[in-house]
Amino acid sequence: MNQTRCLLVAACIWTAVFAFIPYEFNLDLPAAKHTPSRRFLPWESLSDALAKSQDQTKTDEPITLDVKRAPVRRSNDFDIVLSKTPSWPDTAALDQNGNDLTYFAVVKIGSEAQEFYLMLDTGGTNSWVFSSDCTTKACSMHDTFDATSSSSINVTTTEWSVGYGSGSASGVLATDNVTIADVEVQFTFGLATNASNNFESYAMDGILGFGRSNDTAYNTATFMDAVADQKHFDSNVVGFALSRTKSGEKDGTVTIGGVDEDKYTGDISYTDTVIGSGNYWRIPVDDVYVNGDACDFTKKSAIIDTGTSYAMLPSKDAKTLHALIPDATAYGDYFLLPCNSTAEVQVAFSGVNYTISPEDYIGSEYNSSCISTIVSYDLFGDNIWLLGDVFLKNVYTVFDFDAARVGLAARAYNKNTTSSSSSKTSSSSSGSSAKSTASSSSTNSTGVVASGATTQLGSRYYLPAFVVVLCTVLL
């Protein structure tokens, strides 16, 4: 009985894992004439994968591209673009690697406030950090948490193990104080005492999960569960503003318990999550428009994920969208675009169109074209999309844990740069628009909360790379 209960507790923490999903391509393309040189990237870029495709086709082996991002290791050997110190309350700087590929924040753990760069992942609920007890080479390359230095920690004998498409980590569960954006809570997370050598290429210290939680069945809590349980705020929301390197603003922020009103224009429009979304921030999509022409998508929904770099669409939908972009061509799961494309791509939610800037959907140069960062990815079936940073750089995003909804507004940049845009459409809306008030540090809306919000997503949508949690209680 105790072992069963332990398994359930651990399972709550490690469900809905998205990190490090391998993205495989089998392509037969001419070799690239030019591959951009970079000091470091935590995963292969699209241009690298294309450049390698000639050699890969000789052996008929797939090219692997990791979808998920990992923070850049704090070392003089690597570039880090630090965001400006935020002025808004309960807000932390959201730093990046300078290529709009990795976003991370400083998180403090334990009584001594040991600092780590953790990936903030709205695509998963799991949270963990490398432990100083880990002796693998991968752990030696990262900042590790010294549990013995924290007088507030409670290390359990409960074991956990999590696997990804590009590696695995394991250890024990612990409870301690965790602080981000001056918000401190006590909750349970994983101490990684072992990590596979795959993590030698991923310069991250751990993950802080911001996925929607479903703790009612397991008697445990995620970070935001703890924020709610400890009643830090009237509204349990998290607001994200991702920076864009080309804007030069260095203004990425994450706000706990409210929104950063300096980072968006107009109203925040809310869309309720799809019933049965489980831990995912999955919301219905109205349609996509290219230069005003509708793709005529129906019954589509999108998982809004800060931990994914690209916009991932099922193959059929990706082809439909690119067919409307002038001079776009398909190469397997890739799409090549004119590097000077000005096509207006808009995604509509709850009657509002949100523009994806060409700065974001036009990727690296490949021969005389550029690679689209809107790519084919058939992981969730024909009707579920995964919208990552390519989309999120254009909006201010609010994840409302109380009302199980996602708020979007056009991203605001300073006057010297171009702001993102949004516009109303004639389609019906299940969400609503509202401007948040600074005095209350919460978002106000009359949107209807979706019923059955804690229902688990169907099993066919769970990741095949996810490894079942192993939990053992030592009596």
C-alpha positions in Angstrom: 0.0 0.0 0.0 2.8 2.4 0.9 4.6 1.7 -2.3 1.5 2.3 -4.3 0.9 5.6 -2.6 4.5 6.6 -3.2 4.2 5.8 -6.9 1.1 8.0 -7.2 2.9 10.9 -5.5 5.9 10.7 -7.7 3.7 10.2 -10.8 2.0 13.5 -10.2 5.3 15.3 -10.4 6.6 13.7 -13.5 3.6 13.4 -15.8 3.3 15.5 -18.9 7.0 15.7 -19.7 8.0 17.6 -22.8 11.7 18.3 -22.4 14.2 17.0 -24.9 11.8 15.4 -27.3 13.9 14.2 -30.3 12.8 15.6 -33.6 13.6 13.2 -36.4 13.9 14.0 -40.1 14.6 11.7 -43.0 15.5 14.0 -45.8 17.3 13.9 -49.2 18.5 17.4 -49.7 21.5 19.0 -51.3 24.3 19.9 -48.9 24.2 23.4 -47.6 26.7 25.9 -49.0 26.8 27.7 -45.7 26.2 26.7 -42.2 26.3 29.6 -39.6 29.0 29.3 -37.1 27.9 29.4 -33.4 29.8 29.2 -30.2 27.2 27.0 -28.6 23.7 25.7 -29.1 22.1 23.2 -26.8 20.5 21.4 -29.7 20.9 21.2 -33.5 19.4 24.1 -35.4 17.4 23.5 -38.5 20.2 24.6 -40.7 22.6 22.1 -39.0 20.2 19.3 -39.5 19.8 20.2 -43.2 23.6 20.4 -43.6 24.0 16.9 -42.2 21.2 15.4 -44.3 23.4 14.5 -47.2 25.5 12.2 -44.9 22.5 10.9 -43.1 20.8 9.7 -46.2 23.8 7.5 -47.0 23.1 5.4 -44.0 19.3 5.9 -44.0 19.5 7.0 -40.3 17.3 9.8 -39.1 18.6 13.2 -38.2 17.8 14.1 -34.6 16.9 17.6 -33.6 15.9 18.2 -30.0 12.7 20.3 -29.8 13.1 21.4 -26.2 15.4 24.1 -25.1 18.0 24.1 -22.3 19.5 27.1 -20.6 23.1 28.0 -21.5 25.7 27.1 -18.8 27.0 30.0 -16.9 30.6 30.0 -18.1 32.9 32.6 -19.7 33.0 30.2 -22.7 29.4 30.8 -23.6 27.3 33.7 -24.6 24.4 34.8 -22.3 22.2 37.8 -23.0 21.0 39.1 -19.6 17.7 40.9 -19.5 17.3 44.2 -17.8 16.4 44.2 -14.1 12.5 44.3 -14.1 10.7 47.1 -12.3 7.4 45.3 -12.0 6.6 43.6 -8.7 7.1 39.8 -8.3 8.9 39.8 -11.6 12.2 38.1 -12.6 14.4 38.7 -15.6 14.0 36.1 -18.4 17.5 35.7 -19.9 18.4 34.0 -23.1 21.3 32.8 -25.2 21.2 35.5 -27.9 19.6 33.3 -30.6 16.0 33.3 -29.2 16.4 29.6 -28.6 16.9 29.3 -24.8 15.1 31.3 -22.1 15.7 30.8 -18.4 15.5 32.5 -15.0 17.5 32.5 -11.8 15.8 30.4 -9.2 17.0 30.2 -5.5 16.8 27.0 -3.5 17.2 26.3 0.1 18.0 28.3 3.3 21.2 29.6 1.7 19.4 30.7 -1.5 21.7 28.7 -3.8 21.1 30.1 -7.4 20.5 28.1 -10.5 19.3 28.7 -14.0 16.2 26.7 -14.5 14.1 26.3 -17.6 10.6 27.6 -17.0 8.4 25.0 -18.8 4.7 25.5 -19.2 4.6 22.2 -21.2 5.3 20.1 -18.1 4.7 20.0 -14.3 7.9 18.3 -13.3 10.6 20.3 -11.4 14.1 19.1 -10.5 17.7 20.3 -10.1 21.1 18.6 -10.3 22.3 17.4 -6.9 25.8 17.8 -5.5 25.7 14.1 -4.7 25.7 13.4 -8.4 29.2 12.2 -9.6 28.6 11.7 -13.3 30.4 13.9 -15.8 27.1 15.5 -16.9 26.5 16.7 -13.3 30.1 18.0 -13.0 29.4 20.4 -15.9 26.5 22.0 -14.1 25.8 24.0 -11.0 24.5 21.5 -8.5 22.4 21.9 -5.3 24.1 21.1 -2.0 21.4 19.8 0.2 23.6 19.6 3.2 24.0 23.3 3.2 20.3 23.9 3.5 18.8 23.8 7.0 15.3 23.9 5.6 15.4 20.9 3.4 13.7 17.5 4.0 15.3 14.9 1.8 13.1 11.8 1.4 14.0 8.2 0.5 11.5 8.3 -2.3 13.2 7.6 -5.6 12.3 9.0 -8.9 13.4 8.5 -12.4 12.5 10.4 -15.5 13.5 9.7 -19.1 13.5 11.9 -22.2 14.3 11.3 -25.8 17.8 12.6 -25.3 18.7 11.4 -21.8 17.5 10.4 -18.4 17.9 11.6 -14.8 17.1 10.0 -11.4 17.5 10.6 -7.7 15.3 11.3 -4.7 12.5 13.6 -3.9 13.1 16.5 -1.5 11.1 19.4 0.0 12.6 22.8 0.4 12.1 26.5 -0.1 12.2 27.7 -3.7 12.2 31.3 -4.8 11.7 33.0 -8.1 10.8 36.7 -8.6 10.9 37.2 -4.9 8.1 34.6 -4.5 9.1 31.9 -2.0 7.2 28.7 -1.5 8.0 25.3 -0.1 7.3 22.4 -2.3 8.6 19.0 -3.4 11.0 18.6 -6.3 13.6 16.1 -7.6 17.3 16.0 -6.6 19.1 14.4 -9.6 21.8 12.2 -8.2 22.4 10.6 -11.6 22.2 11.9 -15.1 23.1 10.3 -18.4 25.9 11.7 -20.5 23.4 13.3 -22.9 23.2 16.1 -20.4 26.8 17.0 -21.1 25.4 18.8 -24.2 22.6 20.5 -22.3 23.9 23.3 -20.1 20.9 23.4 -17.7 20.7 23.1 -14.0 17.2 21.8 -13.9 13.6 22.5 -14.8 10.8 24.4 -13.0 7.5 23.2 -14.3 4.6 25.6 -14.9 2.2 23.1 -16.6 -1.3 22.9 -15.4 -1.5 20.7 -12.4 -3.9 17.9 -11.5 -3.0 17.2 -7.9 -6.4 16.3 -6.6 -5.7 12.6 -7.0 -2.1 12.5 -5.6 -1.8 14.7 -2.5 1.3 16.6 -3.8 1.9 20.0 -5.3 3.7 21.6 -8.2 5.3 25.0 -7.8 2.1 26.9 -8.6 0.0 24.5 -6.5 2.2 25.6 -3.6 1.8 29.3 -4.5 -1.9 28.8 -4.4 -2.0 26.7 -1.3 0.2 29.2 0.6 -2.1 32.1 -0.6 0.6 34.4 -1.9 -1.8 36.1 -4.3 -5.4 36.8 -5.0 -5.0 35.5 -8.5 -2.7 32.6 -9.3 -1.5 33.7 -12.7 1.9 33.7 -14.4 2.8 36.2 -17.2 5.6 35.7 -19.7 7.3 38.2 -22.0 9.9 36.6 -24.2 12.6 38.9 -25.6 13.6 39.0 -29.3 17.3 39.4 -30.0 16.7 41.5 -33.2 14.8 44.1 -31.2 17.8 44.7 -28.9 15.5 45.3 -26.0 16.7 42.6 -23.6 13.4 42.9 -21.8 12.3 39.4 -21.1 10.3 38.9 -17.9 8.3 36.4 -16.0 5.7 37.7 -13.4 4.2 35.5 -10.7 0.7 36.5 -9.4 0.1 39.2 -11.9 1.1 40.7 -15.2 3.8 43.1 -16.4 1.7 45.9 -18.0 4.8 47.4 -19.7 5.1 44.4 -21.9 1.9 44.4 -23.9 -0.5 46.7 -25.7 -4.3 46.7 -25.8 -6.4 44.2 -23.9 -5.6 40.6 -22.7 -8.0 38.2 -24.4 -8.6 35.0 -22.6 -9.3 31.5 -24.0 -10.5 28.6 -21.9 -8.4 25.5 -22.1 -9.9 22.5 -23.9 -11.9 20.1 -21.7 -9.7 17.0 -21.2 -6.4 18.9 -21.6 -4.9 17.5 -18.4 -1.7 19.2 -17.5 -1.4 21.0 -20.8 -2.3 24.6 -21.6 -4.2 23.5 -24.7 -6.7 26.0 -26.2 -8.9 25.9 -29.3 -7.6 27.6 -32.4 -10.1 29.6 -34.6 -7.9 29.6 -37.7 -4.7 30.8 -39.3 -4.5 33.5 -41.9 -1.7 34.3 -44.4 -2.0 37.7 -46.0 -5.6 37.7 -45.0 -6.4 34.3 -46.6 -7.8 31.7 -44.2 -6.4 28.3 -44.0 -9.9 27.1 -43.1 -8.7 24.9 -40.2 -11.4 23.4 -38.0 -11.3 21.5 -34.7 -7.7 22.5 -34.1 -6.2 23.2 -30.7 -2.7 24.4 -29.6 -0.6 23.6 -26.6 1.0 26.9 -25.5 4.6 25.9 -24.4 7.3 28.2 -23.3 9.7 25.3 -23.4 9.6 24.7 -27.1 11.5 26.9 -29.6 9.4 26.3 -32.8 5.8 26.3 -33.9 5.0 22.6 -34.5 2.0 21.7 -36.7 0.8 18.3 -38.0 2.2 17.7 -41.4 -1.1 18.4 -43.3 -1.7 21.6 -41.5 1.9 22.8 -42.0 1.6 22.2 -45.7 -1.7 24.0 -45.9 -0.2 27.1 -44.1 3.0 27.2 -46.2 1.0 26.8 -49.4 -0.4 30.3 -48.8 3.1 31.8 -48.3 4.4 33.1 -51.6 7.3 31.0 -53.0 7.5 28.7 -50.0 8.6 25.2 -50.9 8.4 21.9 -49.0 11.3 19.6 -48.5 10.1 16.6 -46.5 9.2 18.0 -43.1 11.0 21.2 -43.7 9.8 24.3 -45.5 12.0 26.8 -47.3 11.0 30.5 -47.7 12.3 33.6 -49.4 14.6 35.2 -46.9 12.9 38.5 -47.6 9.4 37.2 -47.1 6.9 39.7 -45.7 3.9 37.4 -45.6 1.6 38.2 -42.7 1.0 35.0 -40.7 -1.7 35.3 -38.0 -3.1 32.8 -35.6 -6.6 33.5 -34.2 -7.8 32.6 -30.7 -11.2 33.7 -29.3 -11.8 36.1 -32.1 -8.5 37.9 -32.0 -5.7 37.5 -34.6 -2.1 37.5 -33.4 0.6 38.2 -35.9 3.8 36.1 -36.1 6.5 38.4 -37.3 8.7 37.3 -40.3 11.6 38.0 -37.9 10.4 34.9 -36.1 9.1 32.5 -38.7 12.0 33.1 -41.1 14.9 31.0 -39.7 18.5 30.3 -40.8 19.7 30.8 -44.3 20.0 27.6 -46.4 21.5 28.0 -49.9 19.5 30.8 -51.5 16.5 30.4 -49.2 15.7 30.5 -45.5 14.3 27.7 -43.3 10.8 28.2 -41.9 10.6 27.8 -38.1 7.0 26.6 -38.5 7.6 22.9 -39.0 5.8 19.6 -39.4 5.5 17.5 -36.2 3.1 14.6 -36.0 3.3 13.8 -32.3 -0.2 14.6 -31.1 -2.3 13.4 -34.0 -3.9 15.5 -36.7 -5.6 18.3 -34.7 -3.2 19.3 -31.9 -0.4 21.9 -32.4 2.5 22.9 -30.2 3.1 26.6 -30.3 6.5 27.6 -28.8 8.7 30.7 -28.8 8.3 31.4 -32.5 4.7 32.4 -31.6 5.2 33.5 -28.0 7.8 36.3 -28.9 4.9 38.1 -30.5 2.5 38.1 -27.6 2.4 38.6 -23.9 1.1 35.4 -22.4 -0.8 34.9 -19.2 -1.3 31.4 -17.7 -4.3 31.5 -15.4 -4.2 28.6 -13.0 -7.4 29.5 -11.2 -9.6 29.8 -14.2 -7.8 27.2 -16.4 -7.3 29.6 -19.3 -4.6 31.4 -21.4 -4.5 35.1 -21.9 -2.9 36.7 -24.9 -2.1 40.3 -25.9 0.1 41.9 -28.5 3.7 42.2 -27.3 4.9 45.7 -26.7 8.4 46.8 -27.5 10.0 50.2 -27.1 9.3 52.9 -29.6 12.6 52.2 -31.5 11.4 48.7 -32.4 8.3 47.3 -34.0 5.5 46.1 -31.7 3.5 43.0 -32.5 -0.1 43.4 -33.5 -3.4 41.8 -32.9 -6.8 42.4 -34.5 -10.4 41.3 -33.9 -12.0 38.8 -36.2 -15.7 38.1 -36.7 -15.5 34.6 -35.3 -17.3 33.8 -32.1 -15.3 33.8 -28.9 -15.4 31.6 -25.8 -12.9 33.9 -24.0 -13.0 37.6 -23.2 -10.8 40.7 -23.2 -9.7 42.6 -20.2 -7.0 44.9 -19.0 -5.3 44.0 -15.8 -5.1 46.4 -12.9 -1.8 47.2 -11.4 -3.2 47.8 -7.9 -4.5 44.2 -7.7 -1.7 42.5 -9.6 -4.2 40.2 -11.1 -6.0 39.8 -14.4 -9.7 40.6 -14.6 -12.1 38.9 -17.0 -15.6 37.7 -17.4 -14.5 34.6 -19.3 -16.2 31.3 -18.5 -14.1 28.6 -16.9 -14.1 25.4 -18.8 -15.7 22.5 -16.9 -13.7 19.3 -16.3 -10.5 21.3 -16.4 -8.6 18.6 -14.4 -9.5 15.7 -16.6 -6.4 14.0 -18.0 -5.6 14.3 -21.6 -6.2 11.1 -23.6 -3.4 8.6 -23.4 -2.7 8.7 -27.1 -1.4 12.2 -26.6 1.2 11.4 -24.0 4.8 11.4 -25.2 6.2 8.0 -26.2 9.6 9.2 -24.9 8.3 9.5 -21.3 9.6 6.9 -19.0 7.3 5.7 -16.2 8.3 6.9 -12.8 9.9 4.4 -10.5 9.3 5.0 -6.8 10.5 2.9 -3.9 9.9 3.5 -0.2 12.8 2.4 2.0 11.2 1.4 5.3 
